[in-house]
């Protein structure tokens, strides 16, 4: 069981590195793009946001499960990676669908859809993801577990 603290330390370092990059650059670019797409009155351009963030998230997950593969089996890490990318596809797909469905409606409709549908759906997906991940690999450590200590 000594590998779990080592894995946790290595994953914590990876998350800190990724979050430092993400905080300023990716969110700034995404916010700017969302602002520009609303200014030129083509809100469907905002569909690029979920796509870009999904690609970024898949890249982070790939690096994460390369670390996990060193401490568990390659098969288990591969299954976890596929699960995380699949759930990410549902999550970012929900946001893309909301953007598409509210393209010709008011910003209030978008915010209501975001608060009442997409955010609870994200939360549900995270719960299912953690549950299934622990079934696949009992030593699975979620990002929340690592951040809490």
OpenMM code with the backbone's topology and positions (N, CA, C; nanometers):
from openmm import Vec3, app, unit

residues = "UNK UNK UNK UNK UNK UNK UNK UNK UNK UNK UNK UNK UNK UNK UNK UNK UNK UNK UNK UNK UNK UNK UNK UNK UNK UNK UNK UNK UNK UNK UNK UNK UNK UNK UNK UNK UNK UNK UNK UNK UNK UNK UNK UNK UNK UNK UNK UNK UNK UNK UNK UNK UNK UNK UNK UNK UNK UNK UNK UNK UNK UNK UNK UNK UNK UNK UNK UNK UNK UNK UNK UNK UNK UNK UNK UNK UNK UNK UNK UNK UNK UNK UNK UNK UNK UNK UNK UNK UNK UNK UNK UNK UNK UNK UNK UNK UNK UNK UNK UNK UNK UNK UNK UNK UNK UNK UNK UNK UNK UNK UNK UNK UNK UNK UNK UNK UNK UNK UNK UNK UNK UNK UNK UNK UNK UNK UNK UNK UNK UNK UNK UNK UNK UNK UNK UNK UNK UNK UNK UNK UNK UNK UNK UNK UNK UNK UNK UNK UNK".split()
positions = [
    Vec3(0.0807, -0.1203, 0.0000),
    Vec3(0.0000, 0.0000, 0.0000),
    Vec3(0.0849, 0.1265, 0.0000),
    Vec3(0.2148, 0.1110, -0.0028),
    Vec3(0.3027, 0.2275, -0.0027),
    Vec3(0.2964, 0.3033, -0.1351),
    Vec3(0.2511, 0.2351, -0.2414),
    Vec3(0.2449, 0.3010, -0.3714),
    Vec3(0.1373, 0.4080, -0.3776),
    Vec3(0.0321, 0.3964, -0.2947),
    Vec3(-0.0766, 0.4951, -0.2990),
    Vec3(-0.0280, 0.6347, -0.2608),
    Vec3(0.0479, 0.6543, -0.1491),
    Vec3(0.0981, 0.7891, -0.1190),
    Vec3(0.1927, 0.8428, -0.2273),
    Vec3(0.2745, 0.7553, -0.2859),
    Vec3(0.3652, 0.7990, -0.3927),
    Vec3(0.2842, 0.8422, -0.5140),
    Vec3(0.1833, 0.7618, -0.5499),
    Vec3(0.0963, 0.7961, -0.6621),
    Vec3(0.0227, 0.9264, -0.6329),
    Vec3(-0.0248, 0.9419, -0.5105),
    Vec3(-0.0976, 1.0625, -0.4720),
    Vec3(-0.0082, 1.1860, -0.4832),
    Vec3(0.1155, 1.1749, -0.4395),
    Vec3(0.2096, 1.2870, -0.4476),
    Vec3(0.2378, 1.3229, -0.5929),
    Vec3(0.2594, 1.2217, -0.6761),
    Vec3(0.2886, 1.2468, -0.8173),
    Vec3(0.1681, 1.3084, -0.8884),
    Vec3(0.0479, 1.2592, -0.8573),
    Vec3(-0.0726, 1.3159, -0.9181),
    Vec3(-0.0983, 1.4580, -0.8690),
    Vec3(-0.0714, 1.4848, -0.7417),
    Vec3(-0.0884, 1.6206, -0.6884),
    Vec3(0.0020, 1.7178, -0.7639),
    Vec3(0.1260, 1.6773, -0.7888),
    Vec3(0.2198, 1.7612, -0.8639),
    Vec3(0.1687, 1.7860, -1.0056),
    Vec3(0.1182, 1.6806, -1.0704),
    Vec3(0.0642, 1.6941, -1.2058),
    Vec3(-0.0546, 1.7898, -1.2074),
    Vec3(-0.1470, 1.7755, -1.1114),
    Vec3(-0.2640, 1.8635, -1.1055),
    Vec3(-0.2243, 2.0087, -1.0826),
    Vec3(-0.1296, 2.0316, -0.9929),
    Vec3(-0.0860, 2.1687, -0.9666),
    Vec3(-0.0259, 2.2305, -1.0917),
    Vec3(0.0544, 2.1542, -1.1633),
    Vec3(0.1148, 2.2032, -1.2876),
    Vec3(0.0070, 2.2353, -1.3906),
    Vec3(-0.0904, 2.1463, -1.4060),
    Vec3(-0.1969, 2.1670, -1.5037),
    Vec3(-0.2857, 2.2850, -1.4655),
    Vec3(-0.3188, 2.2976, -1.3376),
    Vec3(-0.4056, 2.4074, -1.2949),
    Vec3(-0.3363, 2.5425, -1.3083),
    Vec3(-0.2060, 2.5472, -1.2887),
    Vec3(-0.1340, 2.6731, -1.3069),
    Vec3(-0.1397, 2.7158, -1.4526),
    Vec3(-0.1276, 2.6206, -1.5433),
    Vec3(-0.1376, 2.6536, -1.6858),
    Vec3(-0.2797, 2.6935, -1.7223),
    Vec3(-0.3760, 2.6202, -1.6689),
    Vec3(-0.5162, 2.6401, -1.7051),
    Vec3(-0.5699, 2.7728, -1.6562),
    Vec3(-0.5410, 2.8067, -1.5344),
    Vec3(-0.6042, 2.9204, -1.4692),
    Vec3(-0.5990, 3.0461, -1.5540),
    Vec3(-0.4824, 3.0864, -1.5931),
    Vec3(-0.4697, 3.2131, -1.6639),
    Vec3(-0.4944, 3.1996, -1.8132),
    Vec3(-0.4308, 3.1047, -1.8755),
    Vec3(-0.4311, 3.1002, -2.0214),
    Vec3(-0.5611, 3.0481, -2.0814),
    Vec3(-0.5981, 2.9251, -2.0488),
    Vec3(-0.7131, 2.8638, -2.1141),
    Vec3(-0.8420, 2.9377, -2.0823),
    Vec3(-0.8659, 2.9686, -1.9549),
    Vec3(-0.9897, 3.0366, -1.9192),
    Vec3(-0.9952, 3.1773, -1.9769),
    Vec3(-0.8826, 3.2460, -1.9839),
    Vec3(-0.8789, 3.3786, -2.0445),
    Vec3(-0.9141, 3.3733, -2.1917),
    Vec3(-0.8561, 3.2786, -2.2631),
    Vec3(-0.8839, 3.2634, -2.4058),
    Vec3(-1.0299, 3.2245, -2.4274),
    Vec3(-1.0812, 3.1326, -2.3472),
    Vec3(-1.2202, 3.0902, -2.3631),
    Vec3(-1.3176, 3.2038, -2.3333),
    Vec3(-1.2911, 3.2817, -2.2296),
    Vec3(-1.3775, 3.3955, -2.1967),
    Vec3(-1.3734, 3.5000, -2.3083),
    Vec3(-1.2544, 3.5272, -2.3604),
    Vec3(-1.2409, 3.6220, -2.4707),
    Vec3(-1.3169, 3.5733, -2.5936),
    Vec3(-1.3040, 3.4450, -2.6239),
    Vec3(-1.3730, 3.3900, -2.7402),
    Vec3(-1.5241, 3.3977, -2.7232),
    Vec3(-1.5743, 3.3686, -2.6031),
    Vec3(-1.7176, 3.3773, -2.5770),
    Vec3(-1.7662, 3.5213, -2.5932),
    Vec3(-1.6872, 3.6168, -2.5446),
    Vec3(-1.7213, 3.7579, -2.5575),
    Vec3(-1.7244, 3.7994, -2.7049),
    Vec3(-1.6233, 3.7610, -2.7807),
    Vec3(-1.6162, 3.7975, -2.9225),
    Vec3(-1.7315, 3.7345, -2.9996),
    Vec3(-1.7636, 3.6075, -2.9709),
    Vec3(-1.8725, 3.5418, -3.0441),
    Vec3(-2.0068, 3.6089, -3.0167),
    Vec3(-2.0255, 3.6623, -2.8965),
    Vec3(-2.1508, 3.7333, -2.8695),
    Vec3(-2.1494, 3.8721, -2.9327),
    Vec3(-2.0319, 3.9342, -2.9427),
    Vec3(-2.0216, 4.0674, -3.0033),
    Vec3(-2.0499, 4.0631, -3.1530),
    Vec3(-2.0045, 3.9591, -3.2211),
    Vec3(-2.0278, 3.9531, -3.3657),
    Vec3(-2.1598, 3.8839, -3.3978),
    Vec3(-2.2385, 3.8596, -3.2921),
    Vec3(-2.3728, 3.8043, -3.3036),
    Vec3(-2.3767, 3.6713, -3.3778),
    Vec3(-2.2778, 3.5885, -3.3510),
    Vec3(-2.2774, 3.4517, -3.4012),
    Vec3(-2.2496, 3.3589, -3.2833),
    Vec3(-2.3510, 3.3388, -3.1992),
    Vec3(-2.3291, 3.2609, -3.0775),
    Vec3(-2.2903, 3.1158, -3.1037),
    Vec3(-2.3178, 3.0650, -3.2243),
    Vec3(-2.2794, 2.9268, -3.2529),
    Vec3(-2.1280, 2.9089, -3.2569),
    Vec3(-2.0545, 3.0199, -3.2745),
    Vec3(-1.9087, 3.0105, -3.2666),
    Vec3(-1.8642, 2.9667, -3.1273),
    Vec3(-1.9502, 2.9918, -3.0293),
    Vec3(-1.9174, 2.9514, -2.8925),
    Vec3(-1.9129, 2.7996, -2.8774),
    Vec3(-1.9610, 2.7256, -2.9763),
    Vec3(-1.9523, 2.5794, -2.9723),
    Vec3(-1.8078, 2.5312, -2.9721),
    Vec3(-1.7184, 2.6164, -3.0157),
    Vec3(-1.5766, 2.5798, -3.0163),
    Vec3(-1.5257, 2.5649, -2.8730),
    Vec3(-1.5844, 2.6373, -2.7782),
    Vec3(-1.5380, 2.6348, -2.6390),
    Vec3(-1.5441, 2.4946, -2.5785),
    Vec3(-1.6598, 2.4251, -2.5829),
    Vec3(-1.6602, 2.2895, -2.5262),
    Vec3(-1.5644, 2.1954, -2.5987),
    Vec3(-1.5508, 2.2133, -2.7297),
    Vec3(-1.4605, 2.1269, -2.8058),
    Vec3(-1.3154, 2.1474, -2.7629),
    Vec3(-1.2732, 2.2723, -2.7534),
    Vec3(-1.1351, 2.3023, -2.7136),
    Vec3(-1.1077, 2.2513, -2.5725),
    Vec3(-1.2013, 2.2743, -2.4828),
    Vec3(-1.1781, 2.2305, -2.3454),
    Vec3(-1.1822, 2.0785, -2.3334),
    Vec3(-1.2645, 2.0117, -2.4153),
    Vec3(-1.2668, 1.8648, -2.4144),
    Vec3(-1.1322, 1.8091, -2.4595),
    Vec3(-1.0758, 1.8660, -2.5644),
    Vec3(-0.9443, 1.8206, -2.6121),
    Vec3(-0.8391, 1.8428, -2.5042),
    Vec3(-0.8430, 1.9580, -2.4397),
    Vec3(-0.7482, 1.9856, -2.3312),
    Vec3(-0.7667, 1.8858, -2.2169),
    Vec3(-0.8919, 1.8607, -2.1786),
    Vec3(-0.9203, 1.7679, -2.0692),
    Vec3(-0.8748, 1.6263, -2.1037),
    Vec3(-0.8969, 1.5831, -2.2273),
    Vec3(-0.8522, 1.4496, -2.2688),
    Vec3(-0.7005, 1.4389, -2.2616),
    Vec3(-0.6303, 1.5459, -2.2970),
    Vec3(-0.4840, 1.5468, -2.2879),
    Vec3(-0.4385, 1.5354, -2.1430),
    Vec3(-0.5033, 1.6089, -2.0545),
    Vec3(-0.4701, 1.6020, -1.9116),
    Vec3(-0.4984, 1.4619, -1.8577),
    Vec3(-0.6132, 1.4051, -1.8963),
    Vec3(-0.6472, 1.2709, -1.8491),
    Vec3(-0.5470, 1.1674, -1.9000),
    Vec3(-0.5004, 1.1844, -2.0222),
    Vec3(-0.4003, 1.0920, -2.0766),
    Vec3(-0.2731, 1.0961, -1.9924),
    Vec3(-0.2277, 1.2154, -1.9607),
    Vec3(-0.1077, 1.2284, -1.8766),
    Vec3(-0.1328, 1.1719, -1.7376),
    Vec3(-0.2525, 1.1957, -1.6859),
    Vec3(-0.2868, 1.1455, -1.5525),
    Vec3(-0.2813, 0.9930, -1.5485),
    Vec3(-0.3394, 0.9287, -1.6479),
    Vec3(-0.3452, 0.7831, -1.6443),
    Vec3(-0.2144, 0.7179, -1.6875),
    Vec3(-0.1231, 0.7943, -1.7450),
    Vec3(0.0134, 0.7437, -1.7618),
    Vec3(0.0782, 0.7289, -1.6247),
    Vec3(0.0514, 0.8242, -1.5361),
    Vec3(0.1017, 0.8153, -1.3983),
    Vec3(0.0357, 0.6973, -1.3274),
    Vec3(-0.0962, 0.6844, -1.3419),
    Vec3(-0.1697, 0.5768, -1.2756),
    Vec3(-0.1202, 0.4400, -1.3232),
    Vec3(-0.0878, 0.4283, -1.4521),
    Vec3(-0.0423, 0.2997, -1.5075),
    Vec3(0.0866, 0.2517, -1.4427),
    Vec3(0.1668, 0.3435, -1.3916),
    Vec3(0.2911, 0.3022, -1.3247),
    Vec3(0.2639, 0.2350, -1.1909),
    Vec3(0.1469, 0.2595, -1.1327),
    Vec3(0.1157, 0.2064, -0.9999),
    Vec3(0.0065, 0.0996, -1.0016),
    Vec3(-0.0632, 0.0850, -1.1132),
    Vec3(-0.1642, -0.0203, -1.1271),
    Vec3(-0.1355, -0.0930, -1.2576),
    Vec3(-0.2307, -0.1694, -1.3059),
    Vec3(-0.2105, -0.2393, -1.4323),
    Vec3(-0.2385, -0.1454, -1.5493),
    Vec3(-0.1767, -0.1756, -1.6614),
    Vec3(-0.1981, -0.0974, -1.7838),
    Vec3(-0.3446, -0.1077, -1.8275),
    Vec3(-0.4021, -0.2260, -1.8123),
    Vec3(-0.5418, -0.2487, -1.8512),
    Vec3(-0.6355, -0.1618, -1.7680),
    Vec3(-0.6121, -0.1574, -1.6389),
    Vec3(-0.6948, -0.0769, -1.5492),
    Vec3(-0.6831, 0.0711, -1.5834),
    Vec3(-0.5621, 0.1180, -1.6071),
    Vec3(-0.5411, 0.2589, -1.6429),
    Vec3(-0.6077, 0.2916, -1.7758),
    Vec3(-0.6019, 0.1988, -1.8707),
    Vec3(-0.6652, 0.2204, -2.0008),
    Vec3(-0.8174, 0.2277, -1.9867),
    Vec3(-0.8742, 0.1393, -1.9064),
    Vec3(-1.0195, 0.1425, -1.8832),
    Vec3(-1.0609, 0.2723, -1.8149),
    Vec3(-0.9824, 0.3159, -1.7174),
    Vec3(-1.0128, 0.4417, -1.6490),
    Vec3(-1.0054, 0.5595, -1.7458),
    Vec3(-0.9039, 0.5601, -1.8322),
    Vec3(-0.8899, 0.6681, -1.9302),
    Vec3(-1.0119, 0.6723, -2.0219),
    Vec3(-1.0519, 0.5565, -2.0742),
    Vec3(-1.1686, 0.5520, -2.1634),
    Vec3(-1.2955, 0.5978, -2.0907),
    Vec3(-1.3106, 0.5575, -1.9653),
    Vec3(-1.4264, 0.5998, -1.8863),
    Vec3(-1.4273, 0.7512, -1.8683),
    Vec3(-1.3137, 0.8076, -1.8332),
    Vec3(-1.3062, 0.9519, -1.8090),
    Vec3(-1.3299, 1.0310, -1.9375),
    Vec3(-1.2761, 0.9854, -2.0484),
    Vec3(-1.2981, 1.0552, -2.1753),
    Vec3(-1.4444, 1.0419, -2.2179),
    Vec3(-1.5039, 0.9247, -2.1978),
    Vec3(-1.6451, 0.9051, -2.2318),
    Vec3(-1.7373, 0.9948, -2.1515),
    Vec3(-1.7130, 1.0031, -2.0217),
    Vec3(-1.7949, 1.0905, -1.9369),
    Vec3(-1.7700, 1.2367, -1.9742),
    Vec3(-1.6456, 1.2715, -2.0049),
    Vec3(-1.6145, 1.4073, -2.0493),
    Vec3(-1.6891, 1.4430, -2.1765),
    Vec3(-1.7024, 1.3461, -2.2652),
    Vec3(-1.7774, 1.3681, -2.3886),
    Vec3(-1.9236, 1.4016, -2.3574),
    Vec3(-1.9822, 1.3303, -2.2614),
    Vec3(-2.1193, 1.3624, -2.2190),
    Vec3(-2.1267, 1.5017, -2.1572),
    Vec3(-2.0310, 1.5348, -2.0712),
    Vec3(-2.0340, 1.6639, -2.0024),
    Vec3(-2.0203, 1.7798, -2.1005),
    Vec3(-1.9188, 1.7749, -2.1843),
    Vec3(-1.8977, 1.8848, -2.2781),
    Vec3(-2.0027, 1.8836, -2.3880),
    Vec3(-2.0569, 1.7661, -2.4186),
    Vec3(-2.1679, 1.7570, -2.5130),
    Vec3(-2.2922, 1.8266, -2.4603),
    Vec3(-2.3154, 1.8158, -2.3294),
    Vec3(-2.4304, 1.8845, -2.2681),
    Vec3(-2.4149, 2.0355, -2.2802),
    Vec3(-2.2939, 2.0847, -2.2577),
    Vec3(-2.2699, 2.2284, -2.2719),
    Vec3(-2.2854, 2.2719, -2.4172),
    Vec3(-2.2326, 2.1924, -2.5098),
    Vec3(-2.2461, 2.2249, -2.6523),
    Vec3(-2.3932, 2.2248, -2.6937),
    Vec3(-2.4692, 2.1287, -2.6443),
    Vec3(-2.6117, 2.1229, -2.6771),
    Vec3(-2.6849, 2.2448, -2.6216),
    Vec3(-2.6503, 2.2864, -2.5011),
    Vec3(-2.7120, 2.4062, -2.4435),
    Vec3(-2.6799, 2.5291, -2.5285),
    Vec3(-2.5553, 2.5428, -2.5698),
    Vec3(-2.5166, 2.6567, -2.6546),
    Vec3(-2.5950, 2.6532, -2.7847),
    Vec3(-2.6068, 2.5353, -2.8444),
    Vec3(-2.6781, 2.5210, -2.9708),
    Vec3(-2.8268, 2.5535, -2.9554),
    Vec3(-2.8884, 2.5015, -2.8493),
    Vec3(-3.0322, 2.5218, -2.8307),
    Vec3(-3.0686, 2.6644, -2.7916),
    Vec3(-2.9765, 2.7356, -2.7290),
    Vec3(-3.0067, 2.8724, -2.6852),
    Vec3(-2.9404, 2.9777, -2.7732),
    Vec3(-2.8963, 2.9394, -2.8910),
    Vec3(-2.8247, 3.0329, -2.9784),
    Vec3(-2.9091, 3.1535, -3.0165),
    Vec3(-3.0374, 3.1329, -3.0417),
    Vec3(-3.1224, 3.2444, -3.0844),
    Vec3(-3.2155, 3.2917, -2.9729),
    Vec3(-3.1796, 3.2621, -2.8499),
    Vec3(-3.2595, 3.3043, -2.7348),
    Vec3(-3.1795, 3.4010, -2.6486),
    Vec3(-3.2436, 3.4500, -2.5450),
    Vec3(-3.1782, 3.5486, -2.4586),
    Vec3(-3.0711, 3.4827, -2.3716),
    Vec3(-2.9855, 3.5677, -2.3164),
    Vec3(-2.8793, 3.5197, -2.2275),
    Vec3(-2.9382, 3.4600, -2.1002),
    Vec3(-3.0553, 3.5075, -2.0607),
    Vec3(-3.1209, 3.4537, -1.9410),
    Vec3(-3.1565, 3.3067, -1.9606),
    Vec3(-3.2023, 3.2710, -2.0789),
    Vec3(-3.2347, 3.1317, -2.1087),
    Vec3(-3.1104, 3.0449, -2.0977),
    Vec3(-2.9992, 3.0964, -2.1484),
    Vec3(-2.8731, 3.0224, -2.1388),
    Vec3(-2.8338, 3.0018, -1.9927),
    Vec3(-2.8419, 3.1079, -1.9131),
    Vec3(-2.8043, 3.0974, -1.7717),
    Vec3(-2.8957, 3.0018, -1.6953),
    Vec3(-3.0257, 3.0064, -1.7247),
    Vec3(-3.1184, 2.9131, -1.6602),
    Vec3(-3.0857, 2.7687, -1.6976),
    Vec3(-3.0601, 2.7461, -1.8252),
    Vec3(-3.0232, 2.6115, -1.8700),
    Vec3(-2.8938, 2.5649, -1.8070),
    Vec3(-2.8002, 2.6575, -1.7934),
    Vec3(-2.6719, 2.6248, -1.7314),
    Vec3(-2.6910, 2.5859, -1.5851),
    Vec3(-2.7686, 2.6671, -1.5127),
    Vec3(-2.7873, 2.6431, -1.3683),
    Vec3(-2.8795, 2.5256, -1.3383),
    Vec3(-2.9827, 2.5065, -1.4195),
    Vec3(-3.0823, 2.4039, -1.3892),
    Vec3(-3.0561, 2.2693, -1.4559),
    Vec3(-2.9780, 2.2681, -1.5635),
    Vec3(-2.9574, 2.1424, -1.6363),
    Vec3(-2.8100, 2.1025, -1.6406),
    Vec3(-2.7258, 2.1878, -1.6957),
    Vec3(-2.5872, 2.1485, -1.7228),
    Vec3(-2.5059, 2.1284, -1.5948),
    Vec3(-2.5124, 2.2217, -1.5017),
    Vec3(-2.4324, 2.2087, -1.3786),
    Vec3(-2.4760, 2.0875, -1.2958),
    Vec3(-2.6080, 2.0639, -1.2744),
    Vec3(-2.6457, 1.9399, -1.2045),
    Vec3(-2.6044, 1.8137, -1.2813),
    Vec3(-2.6104, 1.8189, -1.4150),
    Vec3(-2.5673, 1.7048, -1.4957),
    Vec3(-2.4176, 1.6807, -1.4780),
    Vec3(-2.3380, 1.7871, -1.4754),
    Vec3(-2.1941, 1.7741, -1.4493),
    Vec3(-2.1708, 1.7081, -1.3139),
    Vec3(-2.2428, 1.7538, -1.2119),
    Vec3(-2.2271, 1.6994, -1.0774),
    Vec3(-2.2600, 1.5501, -1.0754),
    Vec3(-2.3711, 1.5132, -1.1404),
    Vec3(-2.4111, 1.3730, -1.1473),
    Vec3(-2.3050, 1.2898, -1.2200),
    Vec3(-2.2531, 1.3430, -1.3291),
    Vec3(-2.1481, 1.2727, -1.4037),
    Vec3(-2.0242, 1.2511, -1.3168),
    Vec3(-1.9859, 1.3512, -1.2391),
    Vec3(-1.8679, 1.3379, -1.1516),
    Vec3(-1.8901, 1.2291, -1.0474),
    Vec3(-2.0112, 1.2227, -0.9915),
    Vec3(-2.0425, 1.1188, -0.8920),
    Vec3(-2.0350, 0.9797, -0.9546),
    Vec3(-2.0969, 0.9632, -1.0713),
    Vec3(-2.0944, 0.8342, -1.1405),
    Vec3(-1.9513, 0.7984, -1.1783),
    Vec3(-1.8759, 0.8962, -1.2235),
    Vec3(-1.7368, 0.8734, -1.2626),
    Vec3(-1.6533, 0.8237, -1.1450),
    Vec3(-1.6679, 0.8860, -1.0307),
    Vec3(-1.5934, 0.8431, -0.9120),
    Vec3(-1.6358, 0.7030, -0.8698),
    Vec3(-1.7649, 0.6766, -0.8711),
    Vec3(-1.8158, 0.5452, -0.8317),
    Vec3(-1.7618, 0.4350, -0.9235),
    Vec3(-1.7746, 0.4558, -1.0550),
    Vec3(-1.7277, 0.3544, -1.1514),
    Vec3(-1.5759, 0.3401, -1.1480),
    Vec3(-1.5050, 0.4499, -1.1288),
    Vec3(-1.3586, 0.4443, -1.1246),
    Vec3(-1.3110, 0.3608, -1.0065),
    Vec3(-1.3781, 0.3748, -0.8933),
    Vec3(-1.3400, 0.2950, -0.7756),
    Vec3(-1.3758, 0.1484, -0.7939),
    Vec3(-1.4756, 0.1190, -0.8770),
    Vec3(-1.5067, -0.0201, -0.9083),
    Vec3(-1.3992, -0.0805, -0.9981),
    Vec3(-1.3509, -0.0031, -1.0937),
    Vec3(-1.2477, -0.0515, -1.1854),
    Vec3(-1.1153, -0.0695, -1.1134),
    Vec3(-1.0787, 0.0296, -1.0335),
    Vec3(-0.9508, 0.0255, -0.9620),
    Vec3(-0.9730, 0.0715, -0.8183),
    Vec3(-0.9676, -0.0208, -0.7220),
    Vec3(-0.9915, 0.0165, -0.5819),
    Vec3(-0.8926, 0.1204, -0.5277),
    Vec3(-0.7765, 0.1339, -0.5903),
    Vec3(-0.6789, 0.2338, -0.5446),
    Vec3(-0.6987, 0.3687, -0.6128),
    Vec3(-0.8084, 0.3835, -0.6880),
    Vec3(-0.8354, 0.5082, -0.7605),
    Vec3(-0.8406, 0.6260, -0.6638),
    Vec3(-0.7750, 0.7328, -0.7020),
    Vec3(-0.7727, 0.8549, -0.6219),
    Vec3(-0.8304, 0.9665, -0.7084),
    Vec3(-0.9398, 1.0257, -0.6641),
    Vec3(-1.0008, 1.1333, -0.7421),
    Vec3(-0.9236, 1.2629, -0.7199),
    Vec3(-0.9455, 1.3572, -0.8089),
    Vec3(-0.8794, 1.4875, -0.7972),
    Vec3(-0.9222, 1.5570, -0.6681),
    Vec3(-1.0481, 1.5402, -0.6303),
    Vec3(-1.0983, 1.5996, -0.5058),
    Vec3(-1.0263, 1.5412, -0.3845),
    Vec3(-1.0062, 1.4087, -0.3846),
    Vec3(-0.9338, 1.3437, -0.2742),
    Vec3(-0.7929, 1.3996, -0.2602),
    Vec3(-0.7286, 1.4227, -0.3723),
    Vec3(-0.5910, 1.4731, -0.3701),
    Vec3(-0.5878, 1.6166, -0.3197),
    Vec3(-0.6824, 1.6985, -0.3638),
    Vec3(-0.6839, 1.8381, -0.3208),
    Vec3(-0.7174, 1.8520, -0.1729),
    Vec3(-0.7960, 1.7578, -0.1203),
    Vec3(-0.8319, 1.7636, 0.0214),
    Vec3(-0.7200, 1.7127, 0.1112),
    Vec3(-0.6247, 1.6445, 0.0544),
    Vec3(-0.5104, 1.6068, 0.1359),
    Vec3(-0.4824, 1.4630, 0.1347),
] * unit.nanometer
topology = app.Topology()
chain = topology.addChain("A")
for resn in residues:
    res = topology.addResidue(resn, chain)
    for name in ("N", "CA", "C"):
        topology.addAtom(name, app.Element.getBySymbol(name[0]), res)
